[in-house]
Amino acid sequence: MILPDVRGKLTENRPLSELTWLRVGGPADWLFQPADLDDLAAFLGALDPQVAVFPMGVGSNLIVRDGGLRAVVIRLGRGFNGITIDGTRVTAGAAALDAHVARKAAAAGLDLTFLRTIPGAIGGAVRMNAGCYGTYTADRFVQARAVTRDGGIVTLGAEDLNFRYRQTDLPEGWVIVEATFEAPKGDPDALDARMTAQLAKRDETQPTKDRTAGSTFRNPAGFSSTGRADDVHDLKAWKVIDDAGMRGARRGGAQMSEKHSNFLVNTGTATAADLEGLGEEVRKRVFQNSGIELHWEIMRVGEPAP
């Protein structure tokens, strides 16, 4: 395959395991790390339309299968991680980490604290309508800029993305490059204290020191935890997994965490097939036990090992 000339970095047959939080997965045909927006747009505009493109963030919510990806994987880096503040609006590059955006906003007296404990970067937060504690990306979203599969640069509003629980309608192969949010005002010290409390609660209840990809399945209730004392657990993914007896279940090097049963863990030797296979076994057992069909929150892409 002949690829367009670039100013960024193009790597052939690039293993993806070290780029995902779960540390599994085969190689991508190509990995492209664009130098800047113009480099990305020119590349996509010149790339054969038949070639698949997969935008990849920091790999925090992703299983790449063991056979790898027959695609050009696009991974945004330094040229796409800026954060600027104008009044109550925060604009962040797609590669800016959610936690960094929350902290910088809080220091300016703006409340995007819901982003603080979400693993990943802003592009993924928009793509997946990430949220917690009762607030979602959609609730603060103003607009995003994206590069289309044919190299055009467009501005997207909420109506274009059609935000839903952990889903949007971003077209295949489009790459989000930045997003703007409208943030409520708050006292910087109070916002910082809230984020500190959120982190402590997360570390107490989630296996943050293990190799995971965040929540494995969407909550059957259709919304994330509110964090409030009156939160109801009946239709939480962890509860129906527990009820099916799958907390701590293992397959190869994969395990459903003992600490939080909606977290899939690579104990050190897992393959992507172990992880996905265990997840499918959990889905099967939950359905047999309760009639509830769990839906993956983790994205699974690529081909199984040959």
Protein Blocks (a to p, Z undefined) as FASTA:
>chain_A
ZZdddfbdcdehiafklmpfklpacddfbacddfblmlmmmmmmmpcfklccddddehpa
cccdfkbpadddddddfklmcccdehjaccddfklcfklmmmmmmmnopafklmmmpgcd
fklmmmnopaeehiafklmpcbdcdddfkopacdddfklnopaehiafbdehiacfbdcd
ddddddfklmmmmmmmmmmmmmmmpcfkbccebjfbdcfklpacehiaklcfklgfklmm
mmnopgoiaehjbccdfklmkbccdfhlacfklmmmmmmmmmmmmmmmnopacddfbdce
djddZZ
